[in-house]
Amino acid sequence: MNFFAAFYVLRNKAKKGGRALTSIGTYDLKKENMQRRIDEIDSLFTGASDHLLYLYGFIPGGLKCHICNSVHLDLHEGNRTATCLLCGKVSFLTAQTFFHGVRRPLDWVRAIFLLEDGVSFSANMFSELTGMASSSVSEILSKLWIVLSSHMEGCSVERSSSFLPSVSKRSLQTPTAKHPMAEQDVFDEIESENMAESLDTFIRRKLEEIYQNSNSTESFSADSNKNGASWLAEKSVYNLLSAEPKSFESIGSASGLSVGDLSLTLLHLELAGLAKSLPGNTFVQLRPFWTDITISAQSREKSKKSPFKPFFEFVSRTFHGISRKYLQLYLAAFWCHTSRRRWAVGTLFTACLRSKQLTRRDRLAYVSPPVVAYYLPAEKRCY
Ligand SMILES: [Zn+2]
């Protein structure tokens, strides 16, 4: 079967469908309109196997055999598995992707299409229209928002406390018998003073993730035993880096590490998104966006009229209040909703298939950082 031909036919149909919706207008989309759009999306596909085929089109580099990377595959009924025509092995095609273990691709495709249309909806609204359990919709939405939020590095940042007016839902983090705003107390402490310490925590957590994820590879397994101790090397090298590129040699002499240790340390920092290597064997420091406390927070607090009003309105219109824990994800949802050029047709599908697999635990453990990234249509800073 010609997989790419099938994908492009679907994709062109989808693009036409996307243009049709813009005329409805993205703000205050009524339930009937959303129902109509869902019907339109459904009509693009003839069955579950079609939805999968569409998703595969966004896999970076295209669909390949998991064993030998051959692109010559014989897809089976339902398109979940394929036999490789070269090595003869059977691949489970969504394995290890963002869509690993997804039972009904239809629901995901519907949700992603709607978000790419600029439609925003609560889990309740989607579940009313589709008959899905609202908890399943929550899971889908929060995972998609996590993907969106992972693209917010170029966005403006602000202390999360500036968004408190929108917080009115309870989460697991809310102290017992307190108003949801009380969650902020914990973060206020971090925000006011101990940014240096929270940067430590951030680096340590990122590095531990890397150690855990790379247990299988040889170069790391030796290191993973000394988890607690070795991140100190990363931290001191991280502090030696800056926005100006520095040569491997100069970092080496300043840190006192051997060539081997320094290479490994820099590799860890790169994997953690804390450093970047540039041509000429030079390195620059990358700052995790939320540690950048040198922001306009003070001046913002002084201004009576919150610049985040569009976000507050979006929240009360669509979600009727949110929890502090997921604030960053709602900000990501707002970004997707308002930045129509950035999140146009096909972009969220692409981002999902480039994203790592997200587990239920990733979703539940999510907590918005003390400094959050946001997008305001007037500022247009995200790229
Ligand atoms: Zn193969």
Residues whose N, C-alpha, C, O or C-beta is under 5 A from the ligand:
A	BS01	ZN	C65 I67 C68 N69 S70 C84 L86 C87 G88
